[in-house]
Amino acid sequence: MAGGQERILRRRIKSVQATRKITKAMELIAASQISRSQARIFANRPYRQGMQRIIIEAALGDPAAAQKLLSMPDTVETAIVIVVAGDRGLSGAYNSSVLRAGERVIKQLQSQGSAVRLFCVGKKAAPFYRFRGLDVERSFVGFADRPSFADARLIASVVAAPFSEEQAQEVLLVSTRFLSAGSQSVETERLLPLSVPDVPIDETPKVLKGYTEFEPDVKELLTSLAPRALESEIFSALLEGAASFHISQQRAMAAATDNADDLGQSLTRIMNRARQDSITTEIMEIVGGAEALRSGK
């Protein structure tokens, strides 16, 4: 009995060791991608901040002309929701957090009487919502780990068309924002109508100082800037989502590797105990046989 248990434990230990090799490799791969993703986020920020600065100046320069693209309608009959998740799992709560946040946003819009047109990014998003009976109008897959600006432009062109044709009155984005290497949070952002970013008081003179003359006029300028601003915000969300995914996966795989180490040590102790029991049983059988022979003589 002890010998059979020892063989079972040996197989389990080998299985745990093989799993540990996989989780350790995935941890190292994810860790190598984190710095690259962070570099892409930092490289994109000047363009995003410049786009926001132009929108602020245009909106404050002629509020009446910017009213259509910057003001929310009284009623939102149809809202577009974009949910950015990952193409792969094994990343802790990264996918589940953003998917549940998107589900809450959809339920809130529906409770307010708005129809929802759902667009998903990442292979994990569409099956989640379809399983819950929600229609997914389009799913974008294959680039969640390493997005390009062309991917953001594709998404922007698809979601901007219904808004420009007045088939939808609002476009919302649900994604994981990268705050720092140790902090990421799921946020919901309104992409359209364009929202004027909040400018800190100490930065207002630097941003809005002086007189700005617009050519063409503000209305035409914002009309041409709206698609570019949409592309910029979506691209930033994709980059930050990719970085957050790699960080979450690195943490999850590190925890899995530590658990595999602990489980391997525990199984090794149990196997050693089983081996000792087997040896003790054999010794007792030998001693018992010797005593029986001595008694017979």
Backbone hydrogen bonds in HBPLUS format (Angstrom, degrees):
<---DONOR---> <-ACCEPTOR-->    atom                        ^
c    i                          cat <-CA-CA->   ^        H-A-AA   ^      H-
h    n   atom  resd res      DA  || num        DHA   H-A  angle D-A-AA Bond
n    s   type  num  typ     dist DA aas  dist angle  dist       angle   num
A0005-GLN N   A0001-MET O   3.08 MM   4  6.35 156.5  2.13 145.9 152.4     1
A0006-GLU N   A0002-ALA O   2.91 MM   4  6.13 148.3  2.01 145.2 154.1     2
A0007-ARG N   A0003-GLY O   3.12 MM   4  6.44 152.3  2.19 145.8 152.1     3
A0008-ILE N   A0004-GLY O   3.11 MM   4  6.41 158.4  2.16 147.8 153.5     4
A0009-LEU N   A0005-GLN O   2.95 MM   4  6.18 159.1  1.99 149.2 154.9     5
A0010-ARG N   A0006-GLU O   2.94 MM   4  6.17 150.7  2.03 145.8 153.8     6
A0011-ARG N   A0007-ARG O   3.09 MM   4  6.38 159.2  2.13 148.7 153.3     7
A0012-ARG N   A0008-ILE O   3.02 MM   4  6.33 155.7  2.08 147.4 154.4     8
A0013-ILE N   A0009-LEU O   2.90 MM   4  6.09 156.5  1.95 149.2 155.4     9
A0014-LYS N   A0010-ARG O   3.00 MM   4  6.26 159.4  2.04 150.2 155.2    10
A0015-SER N   A0011-ARG O   2.98 MM   4  6.20 153.0  2.05 145.0 152.7    11
A0016-VAL N   A0012-ARG O   2.91 MM   4  6.17 156.5  1.96 149.4 155.5    12
A0017-GLN N   A0013-ILE O   2.92 MM   4  6.14 158.3  1.97 148.4 154.6    13
A0018-ALA N   A0014-LYS O   2.96 MM   4  6.17 153.7  2.03 145.0 151.9    14
A0019-THR N   A0015-SER O   2.99 MM   4  6.24 156.3  2.05 145.8 152.3    15
A0020-ARG N   A0016-VAL O   2.85 MM   4  6.09 151.2  1.94 146.9 155.3    16
A0021-LYS N   A0017-GLN O   3.12 MM   4  6.40 149.9  2.21 143.7 150.3    17
A0022-ILE N   A0018-ALA O   3.31 MM   4  6.67 152.1  2.40 142.8 149.3    18
A0023-THR N   A0019-THR O   2.99 MM   4  6.31 168.9  2.00 159.0 161.0    19
A0024-LYS N   A0020-ARG O   2.89 MM   4  5.95 157.7  1.94 149.6 155.9    20
A0025-ALA N   A0021-LYS O   3.04 MM   4  6.15 156.4  2.10 140.2 146.5    21
A0026-MET N   A0022-ILE O   2.96 MM   4  6.23 161.0  2.00 153.4 158.6    22
A0027-GLU N   A0023-THR O   2.91 MM   4  6.06 147.6  2.01 140.7 149.9    23
A0028-LEU N   A0024-LYS O   3.04 MM   4  6.30 158.5  2.08 149.4 153.8    24
A0029-ILE N   A0025-ALA O   2.97 MM   4  6.21 157.2  2.02 149.6 156.2    25
A0030-ALA N   A0026-MET O   2.97 MM   4  6.08 165.7  1.99 147.3 151.3    26
A0031-ALA N   A0027-GLU O   2.94 MM   4  6.12 155.9  2.00 145.5 152.7    27
A0032-SER N   A0028-LEU O   3.00 MM   4  6.20 147.4  2.11 141.9 150.1    28
A0033-GLN N   A0029-ILE O   3.22 MM   4  6.51 133.4  2.45 140.3 152.1    29
A0033-GLN N   A0030-ALA O   3.11 MM   3  5.17 133.9  2.33  97.0 109.6    30
A0037-SER N   A0033-GLN O   3.01 MM   4  6.18 157.4  2.06 149.3 155.5    31
A0038-GLN N   A0034-ILE O   2.92 MM   4  6.18 159.4  1.96 156.6 162.5    32
A0039-ALA N   A0035-SER O   3.00 MM   4  6.18 155.4  2.06 144.9 151.3    33
A0040-ARG N   A0036-ARG O   3.15 MM   4  6.42 151.7  2.23 144.8 151.5    34
A0041-ILE N   A0037-SER O   3.09 MM   4  6.40 150.4  2.18 145.9 153.8    35
A0042-PHE N   A0038-GLN O   3.01 MM   4  6.31 166.2  2.03 157.2 159.5    36
A0043-ALA N   A0039-ALA O   2.97 MM   4  6.10 150.7  2.05 143.3 151.7    37
A0044-ASN N   A0040-ARG O   3.09 MM   4  6.18 137.9  2.27 137.7 147.4    38
A0044-ASN N   A0041-ILE O   3.17 MM   3  5.24 129.7  2.44  96.1 109.1    39
A0045-ARG N   A0041-ILE O   3.20 MM   4  6.36 132.5  2.44 145.2 156.8    40
A0048-ARG N   A0044-ASN O   3.20 MM   4  6.47 163.9  2.23 154.8 159.7    41
A0049-GLN N   A0045-ARG O   2.83 MM   4  5.96 168.4  1.84 162.9 165.5    42
A0050-GLY N   A0046-PRO O   2.89 MM   4  5.98 153.1  1.96 143.0 150.7    43
A0051-MET N   A0047-TYR O   2.98 MM   4  6.19 155.0  2.04 147.7 153.9    44
A0052-GLN N   A0048-ARG O   3.01 MM   4  6.28 157.5  2.06 147.9 154.1    45
A0053-ARG N   A0049-GLN O   2.91 MM   4  6.11 151.0  1.99 144.4 152.6    46
A0054-ILE N   A0050-GLY O   3.10 MM   4  6.37 157.3  2.16 148.7 153.1    47
A0055-ILE N   A0051-MET O   3.15 MM   4  6.41 160.5  2.19 148.4 153.4    48
A0056-ILE N   A0052-GLN O   2.95 MM   4  6.18 159.1  1.99 151.2 156.7    49
A0057-GLU N   A0053-ARG O   3.03 MM   4  6.26 170.3  2.04 154.0 155.8    50
A0058-ALA N   A0054-ILE O   2.89 MM   4  6.05 160.6  1.93 149.9 155.9    51
A0059-ALA N   A0055-ILE O   2.86 MM   4  5.93 161.2  1.89 149.0 154.6    52
A0060-LEU N   A0056-ILE O   2.93 MM   4  6.10 163.9  1.96 155.0 159.1    53
A0061-GLY N   A0057-GLU O   2.81 MM   4  5.73 133.7  2.02 136.2 149.1    54
A0062-ASP N   A0058-ALA O   3.20 MM   4  6.32 150.2  2.30 146.5 150.2    55
A0066-ALA N   A0062-ASP O   3.19 MM   4  6.43 146.5  2.31 149.6 159.5    56
A0067-GLN N   A0064-ALA O   3.31 MM   3  5.21 161.0  2.35 100.1 105.3    57
A0070-LEU N   A0066-ALA O   3.05 MM   4  5.93 135.3  2.25 151.0 163.5    58
A0071-SER N   A0067-GLN O   2.95 MM   4  5.39 140.2  2.11 144.2 147.2    59
A0194-LEU N   A0069-LEU O   2.76 MM 125  5.91 123.2  2.08 167.0 170.8    60
A0115-ALA N   A0077-GLU O   2.78 MM  38  6.07 170.8  1.79 151.2 147.9    61
A0169-GLN N   A0078-THR O   2.96 MM  91  5.97 160.9  2.00 160.2 160.8    62
A0079-ALA N   A0115-ALA O   2.80 MM  36  6.21 160.6  1.83 164.1 168.6    63
A0117-ARG N   A0079-ALA O   2.90 MM  38  6.24 160.7  1.93 155.8 160.4    64
A0080-ILE N   A0170-GLU O   2.83 MM  90  6.16 169.9  1.84 155.7 158.0    65
A0172-LEU N   A0080-ILE O   2.74 MM  92  6.09 168.2  1.75 165.8 168.4    66
A0081-VAL N   A0117-ARG O   2.98 MM  36  6.26 160.7  2.02 151.3 156.0    67
A0119-PHE N   A0081-VAL O   2.88 MM  38  6.13 165.3  1.90 167.2 166.8    68
A0082-ILE N   A0172-LEU O   2.82 MM  90  6.15 157.9  1.86 151.7 159.1    69
A0174-VAL N   A0082-ILE O   2.75 MM  92  6.07 168.4  1.77 172.6 175.7    70
A0083-VAL N   A0119-PHE O   3.01 MM  36  6.51 156.1  2.07 158.1 164.7    71
A0121-VAL N   A0083-VAL O   2.85 MM  38  6.09 147.4  1.96 171.8 167.6    72
A0084-VAL N   A0174-VAL O   2.95 MM  90  6.29 165.0  1.97 171.0 174.5    73
A0085-ALA N   A0121-VAL O   2.85 MM  36  5.80 169.1  1.86 151.7 154.8    74
A0124-LYS N   A0086-GLY O   3.18 MM  38  6.04 166.1  2.20 164.3 166.5    75
A0094-TYR N   A0091-SER O   3.29 MM   3  5.91 165.9  2.31 131.9 134.9    76
A0097-SER N   A0093-ALA O   2.97 MM   4  5.71 156.8  2.03 144.1 149.6    77
A0099-LEU N   A0095-ASN O   2.98 MM   4  6.07 161.2  2.01 157.4 163.5    78
A0100-ARG N   A0096-SER O   3.01 MM   4  5.99 159.7  2.05 143.5 148.5    79
A0101-ALA N   A0097-SER O   3.05 MM   4  6.19 151.3  2.14 140.6 149.1    80
A0102-GLY N   A0098-VAL O   2.93 MM   4  6.13 154.7  2.00 143.6 150.1    81
A0103-GLU N   A0099-LEU O   2.98 MM   4  6.23 149.5  2.08 141.0 149.5    82
A0104-ARG N   A0100-ARG O   2.98 MM   4  6.25 150.8  2.07 145.3 152.3    83
A0105-VAL N   A0101-ALA O   3.03 MM   4  6.35 155.2  2.10 147.5 154.1    84
A0106-ILE N   A0102-GLY O   2.98 MM   4  6.23 159.3  2.03 149.5 154.8    85
A0107-LYS N   A0103-GLU O   3.00 MM   4  6.22 163.2  2.03 148.4 152.7    86
A0108-GLN N   A0104-ARG O   2.93 MM   4  6.11 153.6  2.00 146.0 153.4    87
A0109-LEU N   A0105-VAL O   2.98 MM   4  6.23 159.4  2.02 150.6 155.6    88
A0110-GLN N   A0106-ILE O   2.93 MM   4  6.15 161.6  1.97 152.0 157.5    89
A0111-SER N   A0107-LYS O   2.89 MM   4  6.03 148.9  1.98 143.1 151.5    90
A0112-GLN N   A0108-GLN O   3.19 MM   4  6.42 131.2  2.44 136.6 148.3    91
A0112-GLN N   A0109-LEU O   3.11 MM   3  5.15 134.6  2.32  95.9 108.5    92
A0114-SER N   A0109-LEU O   3.02 MM   5  5.38 162.4  2.05 150.8 146.2    93
A0113-GLY N   A0110-GLN O   3.06 MM   3  5.09 161.0  2.09 105.1 109.8    94
A0137-GLU N   A0118-LEU O   2.82 MM  19  5.65 141.4  1.97 150.6 162.4    95
A0120-CYS N   A0138-ARG O   3.01 MM  18  6.44 163.4  2.04 155.8 160.9    96
A0140-PHE N   A0120-CYS O   2.76 MM  20  6.14 162.1  1.79 152.1 157.1    97
A0122-GLY N   A0140-PHE O   2.74 MM  18  6.10 166.0  1.76 164.1 167.7    98
A0125-ALA N   A0122-GLY O   3.35 MM   3  5.79 158.9  2.39 110.9 116.4    99
A0128-PHE N   A0125-ALA O   3.09 MM   3  5.34 119.6  2.47 104.5 119.6   100
A0129-TYR N   A0125-ALA O   3.24 MM   4  6.61 157.5  2.30 159.2 164.7   101
A0130-ARG N   A0126-ALA O   2.94 MM   4  6.08 163.9  1.96 160.8 166.2   102
A0131-PHE N   A0127-PRO O   3.00 MM   4  5.92 153.5  2.07 141.0 147.2   103
A0132-ARG N   A0129-TYR O   3.06 MM   3  5.07 132.5  2.30  95.2 108.3   104
A0134-LEU N   A0129-TYR O   2.95 MM   5  5.28 165.1  1.97 149.9 145.8   105
A0133-GLY N   A0130-ARG O   3.04 MM   3  5.03 160.4  2.08 107.7 109.8   106
A0151-ASP N   A0148-SER O   3.09 MM   3  5.32 127.4  2.38  99.4 112.1   107
A0152-ALA N   A0148-SER O   3.30 MM   4  6.78 155.2  2.37 145.9 151.8   108
A0153-ARG N   A0149-PHE O   2.86 MM   4  6.13 153.4  1.93 148.4 156.4   109
A0154-LEU N   A0150-ALA O   2.98 MM   4  6.19 149.4  2.07 142.8 150.3   110
A0155-ILE N   A0151-ASP O   3.11 MM   4  6.43 164.6  2.13 152.2 155.0   111
A0156-ALA N   A0152-ALA O   2.90 MM   4  6.07 163.5  1.93 150.2 155.4   112
A0157-SER N   A0153-ARG O   2.95 MM   4  6.08 157.1  2.00 146.0 151.5   113
A0158-VAL N   A0154-LEU O   3.17 MM   4  6.39 150.4  2.26 146.0 153.4   114
A0159-VAL N   A0155-ILE O   3.06 MM   4  6.32 163.6  2.09 157.4 160.8   115
A0160-ALA N   A0156-ALA O   2.88 MM   4  5.74 144.1  2.01 146.1 155.2   116
A0164-SER N   A0160-ALA O   2.88 MM   4  6.11 165.8  1.90 162.6 166.1   117
A0165-GLU N   A0161-ALA O   3.01 MM   4  6.12 146.0  2.13 149.0 158.4   118
A0167-GLN N   A0162-PRO O   2.73 MM   5  4.88 151.3  1.81 162.6 160.9   119
A0166-GLU N   A0163-PHE O   3.04 MM   3  5.00 158.4  2.09 105.0 109.4   120
A0171-VAL N   A0192-LEU O   2.77 MM  21  4.93 154.8  1.84 151.0 148.4   121
A0191-LEU N   A0171-VAL O   2.81 MM  20  5.45 153.2  1.88 151.9 159.9   122
A0192-LEU N   A0171-VAL O   3.41 MM  21  4.93 161.8  2.45 125.8 130.2   123
A0173-LEU N   A0189-GLU O   2.74 MM  16  5.11 157.6  1.79 154.0 161.5   124
A0189-GLU N   A0173-LEU O   2.79 MM  16  5.11 163.9  1.82 151.0 155.1   125
A0175-SER N   A0187-GLU O   3.14 MM  12  5.81 161.4  2.17 164.2 167.7   126
A0187-GLU N   A0175-SER O   2.90 MM  12  5.81 164.7  1.92 178.1 175.6   127
A0177-ARG N   A0185-SER O   2.67 MM   8  5.38 160.8  1.71 167.9 161.3   128
A0185-SER N   A0177-ARG O   3.10 MM   8  5.38 154.7  2.17 144.6 151.5   129
A0179-LEU N   A0183-SER O   3.10 MM   4  5.48 142.0  2.25 143.7 152.6   130
A0180-SER N   A0183-SER O   3.00 MM   3  5.03 155.9  2.06 149.6 147.0   131
A0183-SER N   A0180-SER O   3.18 MM   3  5.03 160.3  2.22 101.2 107.2   132
A0203-GLU N   A0200-PRO O   3.03 MM   3  5.32 143.4  2.17 105.1 116.0   133
A0204-THR N   A0200-PRO O   3.10 MM   4  6.27 122.4  2.45 147.3 162.7   134
A0204-THR N   A0201-ILE O   3.31 MM   3  5.28 149.3  2.41  99.3 107.8   135
A0207-VAL N   A0203-GLU O   3.05 MM   4  6.26 147.1  2.16 151.8 161.9   136
A0207-VAL N   A0204-THR O   3.14 MM   3  5.14 121.7  2.50  96.4 111.0   137
A0208-LEU N   A0204-THR O   2.85 MM   4  5.80 174.8  1.86 165.0 166.3   138
A0209-LYS N   A0205-PRO O   3.02 MM   4  4.89 115.3  2.46 130.5 133.6   139
A0221-LEU N   A0217-ASP O   2.85 MM   4  6.00 156.2  1.91 155.0 163.1   140
A0222-LEU N   A0218-VAL O   2.84 MM   4  5.95 167.2  1.85 155.3 157.4   141
A0223-THR N   A0219-LYS O   3.06 MM   4  6.19 148.8  2.16 139.9 148.8   142
A0224-SER N   A0220-GLU O   3.14 MM   4  6.38 150.2  2.23 143.3 149.6   143
A0225-LEU N   A0221-LEU O   2.85 MM   4  6.04 140.5  2.00 142.3 155.0   144
A0226-ALA N   A0222-LEU O   2.85 MM   4  5.77 140.2  2.01 145.6 152.1   145
A0229-ALA N   A0225-LEU O   2.76 MM   4  5.97 162.9  1.79 165.7 171.3   146
A0230-LEU N   A0226-ALA O   2.92 MM   4  6.07 155.1  1.98 148.9 156.0   147
A0231-GLU N   A0227-PRO O   2.93 MM   4  6.16 159.7  1.98 146.9 151.9   148
A0232-SER N   A0228-ARG O   2.92 MM   4  6.15 157.1  1.97 147.1 153.6   149
A0233-GLU N   A0229-ALA O   2.98 MM   4  6.22 162.2  2.01 151.4 154.9   150
A0234-ILE N   A0230-LEU O   3.01 MM   4  6.18 164.5  2.03 152.3 156.9   151
A0235-PHE N   A0231-GLU O   2.88 MM   4  5.98 161.9  1.91 149.6 155.2   152
A0236-SER N   A0232-SER O   2.96 MM   4  6.13 157.3  2.01 145.8 152.1   153
A0237-ALA N   A0233-GLU O   2.98 MM   4  6.20 154.6  2.05 144.1 151.0   154
A0238-LEU N   A0234-ILE O   2.91 MM   4  6.19 153.4  1.98 150.1 157.4   155
A0239-LEU N   A0235-PHE O   2.95 MM   4  6.20 162.1  1.98 152.4 156.7   156
A0240-GLU N   A0236-SER O   2.95 MM   4  6.12 167.1  1.97 151.3 154.9   157
A0241-GLY N   A0237-ALA O   2.83 MM   4  5.87 148.6  1.93 140.8 150.3   158
A0242-ALA N   A0238-LEU O   2.92 MM   4  6.11 153.2  2.00 145.8 152.4   159
A0243-ALA N   A0239-LEU O   3.05 MM   4  6.34 162.7  2.08 150.6 154.8   160
A0244-SER N   A0240-GLU O   2.94 MM   4  6.07 159.4  1.98 144.1 150.2   161
A0245-PHE N   A0241-GLY O   2.87 MM   4  6.04 148.6  1.97 142.8 151.6   162
A0246-HIS N   A0242-ALA O   3.05 MM   4  6.35 163.3  2.08 152.7 155.5   163
A0247-ILE N   A0243-ALA O   3.04 MM   4  6.28 159.7  2.08 149.6 155.4   164
A0248-SER N   A0244-SER O   2.92 MM   4  6.06 162.1  1.95 147.5 152.7   165
A0249-GLN N   A0245-PHE O   2.83 MM   4  6.04 158.5  1.88 153.2 159.5   166
A0250-GLN N   A0246-HIS O   2.89 MM   4  6.02 156.5  1.94 144.7 151.3   167
A0251-ARG N   A0247-ILE O   3.03 MM   4  6.28 160.5  2.07 150.1 154.7   168
A0252-ALA N   A0248-SER O   2.93 MM   4  6.10 161.9  1.96 147.4 153.0   169
A0253-MET N   A0249-GLN O   2.86 MM   4  5.97 166.2  1.88 153.4 156.8   170
A0254-ALA N   A0250-GLN O   2.96 MM   4  6.04 147.6  2.06 140.2 149.3   171
A0255-ALA N   A0251-ARG O   2.96 MM   4  6.19 158.8  2.01 149.4 154.8   172
A0256-ALA N   A0252-ALA O   2.91 MM   4  6.17 151.5  1.99 143.1 151.8   173
A0257-THR N   A0253-MET O   2.87 MM   4  6.02 152.0  1.95 141.9 149.1   174
A0258-ASP N   A0254-ALA O   2.99 MM   4  6.27 159.8  2.03 147.5 152.6   175
A0259-ASN N   A0255-ALA O   2.91 MM   4  6.16 155.5  1.97 145.9 153.1   176
A0260-ALA N   A0256-ALA O   2.89 MM   4  6.11 149.1  1.99 143.3 151.8   177
A0261-ASP N   A0257-THR O   2.97 MM   4  6.29 151.1  2.06 146.7 154.4   178
A0262-ASP N   A0258-ASP O   2.98 MM   4  6.29 162.0  2.01 150.6 155.0   179
A0263-LEU N   A0259-ASN O   2.83 MM   4  6.01 162.4  1.86 149.5 154.8   180
A0264-GLY N   A0260-ALA O   2.85 MM   4  5.93 155.2  1.92 143.8 150.9   181
A0265-GLN N   A0261-ASP O   2.99 MM   4  6.24 158.4  2.03 149.1 154.3   182
A0266-SER N   A0262-ASP O   2.96 MM   4  6.19 159.0  2.00 148.4 154.5   183
A0267-LEU N   A0263-LEU O   2.89 MM   4  6.09 165.1  1.92 152.9 156.5   184
A0268-THR N   A0264-GLY O   2.90 MM   4  6.02 149.2  2.00 141.9 151.1   185
A0269-ARG N   A0265-GLN O   3.00 MM   4  6.27 156.4  2.06 147.9 153.0   186
A0270-ILE N   A0266-SER O   3.03 MM   4  6.34 159.1  2.08 147.8 153.7   187
A0271-MET N   A0267-LEU O   2.83 MM   4  6.02 155.8  1.89 147.4 154.2   188
A0272-ASN N   A0268-THR O   2.87 MM   4  6.10 156.9  1.92 148.4 154.7   189
A0273-ARG N   A0269-ARG O   2.92 MM   4  6.15 153.4  1.99 145.1 152.7   190
A0274-ALA N   A0270-ILE O   2.90 MM   4  6.17 151.8  1.98 144.6 152.6   191
A0275-ARG N   A0271-MET O   2.78 MM   4  6.06 152.4  1.85 147.9 156.0   192
A0276-GLN N   A0272-ASN O   2.88 MM   4  6.13 156.9  1.93 146.3 152.3   193
A0277-ASP N   A0273-ARG O   2.92 MM   4  6.18 153.5  1.99 144.3 152.0   194
A0278-SER N   A0274-ALA O   2.90 MM   4  6.15 151.1  1.98 143.5 151.6   195
A0279-ILE N   A0275-ARG O   2.89 MM   4  6.19 159.0  1.93 151.5 156.9   196
A0280-THR N   A0276-GLN O   2.82 MM   4  6.00 161.6  1.85 149.6 155.1   197
A0281-THR N   A0277-ASP O   2.90 MM   4  6.05 155.6  1.95 145.3 151.9   198
A0282-GLU N   A0278-SER O   3.00 MM   4  6.26 158.2  2.05 147.8 153.3   199
A0283-ILE N   A0279-ILE O   2.93 MM   4  6.20 160.1  1.97 151.8 157.2   200
A0284-MET N   A0280-THR O   2.92 MM   4  6.14 159.9  1.96 148.5 154.2   201
A0285-GLU N   A0281-THR O   2.92 MM   4  6.17 151.0  2.01 145.6 153.8   202
A0286-ILE N   A0282-GLU O   2.90 MM   4  6.20 156.6  1.96 149.1 155.4   203
A0287-VAL N   A0283-ILE O   2.83 MM   4  6.08 168.2  1.84 155.8 159.1   204
A0288-GLY N   A0284-MET O   2.79 MM   4  5.88 157.2  1.84 143.7 150.9   205
A0289-GLY N   A0285-GLU O   2.87 MM   4  6.03 155.2  1.93 145.0 151.5   206
A0290-ALA N   A0286-ILE O   2.87 MM   4  6.15 158.2  1.92 150.8 157.0   207
A0291-GLU N   A0287-VAL O   2.91 MM   4  6.14 160.9  1.95 151.3 156.3   208
A0292-ALA N   A0288-GLY O   2.95 MM   4  6.17 149.7  2.04 142.5 151.0   209
A0293-LEU N   A0289-GLY O   2.97 MM   4  6.25 154.5  2.03 148.4 154.8   210
A0294-ARG N   A0290-ALA O   2.90 MM   4  6.15 159.3  1.94 150.2 156.3   211
A0295-SER N   A0291-GLU O   2.91 MM   4  6.06 156.5  1.96 146.2 152.3   212
A0296-GLY N   A0292-ALA O   3.04 MM   4  6.17 150.4  2.13 142.2 149.9   213
A0297-LYS N   A0293-LEU O   3.10 MM   4  6.36 151.5  2.18 148.4 154.8   214
